[in-house]
């Protein structure tokens, strides 16, 4: 638990933020945070915290790969049933941990 009235803002910066060419998703919008990420490529505040929740792995893949592109190639060759199940369990565990209230 924080003993301050400081605003808490969630952010998902990507590695390209270090090169100042990445839009960073934030919640909630906050002028200081938006200005910080604005200098790193832009801030994209989302309307609600649920927007941070992960979609299904297949849904994420479909939204972020080109047909016959590199991402599709890795997904279809490396993500066999065993690897897909292991990754799914790891991501589900991470999401469950992130949803736990902080004490």
C-alpha positions in Angstrom: 0.0 0.0 0.0 1.3 3.4 -0.9 1.3 6.1 1.8 0.9 8.9 -0.7 -1.8 10.6 -2.6 0.3 10.2 -5.8 -1.7 9.2 -8.9 -1.2 5.7 -10.1 -1.0 5.2 -13.9 -0.5 1.9 -15.7 1.6 1.9 -18.8 2.7 -0.6 -21.4 5.9 0.8 -22.9 7.5 -1.2 -25.8 11.2 -1.5 -26.4 11.0 1.1 -29.2 10.2 3.7 -26.6 13.9 3.9 -26.0 14.3 5.1 -29.6 11.4 7.6 -29.1 9.3 5.9 -31.7 6.7 4.0 -29.8 3.2 4.9 -28.7 2.6 3.8 -25.1 -0.8 2.7 -23.8 -1.7 4.3 -20.5 -4.6 4.2 -18.0 -5.9 6.5 -16.8 -4.9 9.6 -18.7 -2.6 11.9 -16.6 -1.0 15.0 -18.0 2.5 14.3 -16.5 2.5 10.7 -17.8 1.1 11.7 -21.1 3.8 14.3 -21.5 6.5 11.9 -20.6 5.4 9.2 -23.1 4.6 12.0 -25.6 8.4 12.7 -25.7 9.0 8.9 -26.3 6.8 8.6 -29.3 3.3 9.3 -27.9 0.8 8.3 -25.3 -2.4 6.5 -26.0 -4.7 6.6 -22.9 -7.4 4.0 -22.9 -10.9 4.5 -21.7 -10.9 1.8 -19.0 -8.6 -0.6 -17.2 -10.2 -3.6 -18.9 -8.4 -2.5 -22.1 -5.2 -3.7 -20.5 -6.5 -7.3 -20.2 -4.9 -9.7 -22.6 -7.0 -11.1 -25.4 -6.6 -14.7 -26.5 -3.1 -15.7 -27.9 -4.7 -16.6 -31.2 -6.5 -13.3 -31.3 -3.3 -11.4 -30.5 -1.5 -13.3 -33.2 -4.1 -12.6 -35.8 -4.0 -8.9 -35.1 -0.2 -8.6 -35.2 1.0 -10.8 -38.0 1.0 -10.5 -41.8 -0.1 -13.5 -43.8 3.1 -15.6 -44.6 5.1 -13.1 -42.6 7.8 -13.7 -39.9 5.4 -13.7 -37.0 3.0 -16.2 -38.7 6.0 -18.4 -39.5 7.2 -18.5 -35.9 3.6 -19.0 -34.5 2.9 -21.9 -36.9 6.3 -23.7 -36.4 7.2 -23.1 -32.8 3.8 -22.9 -31.2 3.0 -26.6 -31.3 0.4 -27.8 -28.8 2.9 -28.3 -26.0 4.5 -24.9 -26.4 1.2 -23.2 -26.8 -0.1 -24.8 -23.6 3.0 -23.9 -21.6 2.9 -20.3 -22.8 -0.9 -20.1 -22.1 -0.3 -21.3 -18.6 2.5 -18.8 -18.0 0.5 -15.9 -19.4 -2.6 -16.9 -17.4 -0.5 -17.1 -14.2 1.0 -13.7 -14.9 -2.4 -12.1 -15.5 -3.8 -13.7 -12.3 -0.8 -12.2 -10.4 -1.4 -8.8 -11.9 -5.0 -8.8 -10.9 -4.2 -9.5 -7.3 -4.8 -6.5 -5.0 -1.6 -5.0 -3.8 -1.1 -4.9 0.0 
